[in-house]
Amino acid sequence: MEGSNHIIQIKPWEDNDLDLLFLINAPEMMQYLGGPESKEQILKRHKRYLELGNRGRMFSIKLLPELEPVGSVGYWQTTWNNESVYETGWSVLPS
């Protein structure tokens, strides 16, 4: 909606955010990330998001006031050039 102000909420990833991963898994969303994942891969990703602990954090992005899921954002620890670094990623549904 051009010219509209949208209010969002970013909250820590929860078990009930699994459906959001399936929405993000659309071909147009995964085009540059290796393509859509299988159901088993999505379930494993969800489990990783819930269990990041002190190695990072994932968040859901919800549109208020309906709390409609519209995306995800997060960071996680990884290794790059033999150094421990944090990587970040985000996905926002096209609609």
C-alpha positions in Angstrom: 0.0 0.0 0.0 1.8 3.1 -1.2 1.9 5.8 1.3 0.6 3.6 4.1 2.4 3.4 7.4 2.7 -0.2 8.6 3.5 -1.1 12.2 5.4 -4.3 12.8 6.4 -6.3 15.7 9.7 -8.3 15.9 9.6 -11.0 18.4 11.8 -14.0 19.3 11.2 -17.2 17.2 8.5 -19.5 18.8 7.3 -23.0 18.1 4.1 -21.6 16.5 6.3 -19.7 13.8 6.7 -23.0 11.9 4.0 -22.0 9.4 6.0 -18.8 8.6 8.9 -21.0 7.4 6.6 -22.8 5.0 5.4 -19.4 3.6 9.0 -18.2 3.2 9.9 -21.5 1.4 8.1 -20.4 -1.8 10.2 -20.7 -5.0 10.3 -16.9 -5.6 11.6 -16.4 -2.0 14.2 -19.2 -2.2 15.4 -18.5 -5.8 18.9 -17.3 -4.8 19.2 -19.6 -1.8 19.3 -22.9 -3.5 15.6 -23.3 -4.1 12.8 -24.5 -1.9 13.6 -26.9 0.9 11.8 -30.2 1.6 9.4 -30.5 4.5 12.1 -32.4 6.5 14.6 -29.6 5.8 12.0 -27.0 7.0 11.4 -28.9 10.2 15.1 -29.2 10.9 15.5 -25.4 10.2 12.7 -24.6 12.6 14.4 -26.8 15.3 17.7 -25.0 14.7 16.0 -21.6 15.1 14.5 -22.7 18.4 17.8 -24.1 19.7 20.3 -21.4 18.7 20.9 -20.5 22.3 23.8 -18.1 22.8 25.0 -18.8 19.2 22.4 -16.4 17.7 18.8 -15.5 17.6 15.9 -15.7 15.1 12.9 -13.4 15.1 9.5 -13.4 13.4 8.2 -10.2 11.9 4.5 -9.6 12.3 2.2 -6.9 11.0 0.1 -5.2 13.6 -2.6 -5.2 14.8 -3.6 -8.6 13.3 -0.1 -10.2 14.1 0.0 -11.4 10.5 3.4 -13.1 9.9 5.2 -11.3 7.2 8.9 -12.4 7.6 11.9 -13.3 9.6 15.2 -11.8 10.6 18.1 -13.1 12.7 21.7 -13.6 13.3 23.9 -16.6 14.1 27.5 -17.5 14.8 29.5 -19.0 12.0 33.1 -19.4 10.9 34.6 -17.2 8.0 38.3 -17.2 7.1 39.0 -19.3 10.2 37.4 -16.7 12.5 34.2 -16.8 14.5 31.8 -14.2 13.1 28.1 -13.4 13.2 26.1 -13.7 10.0 22.6 -12.2 9.5 19.7 -13.0 7.3 16.2 -11.9 6.6 13.2 -12.8 4.6 10.1 -10.6 4.0 7.1 -12.0 2.1 6.4 -10.2 -1.2 2.8 -9.3 -0.3 
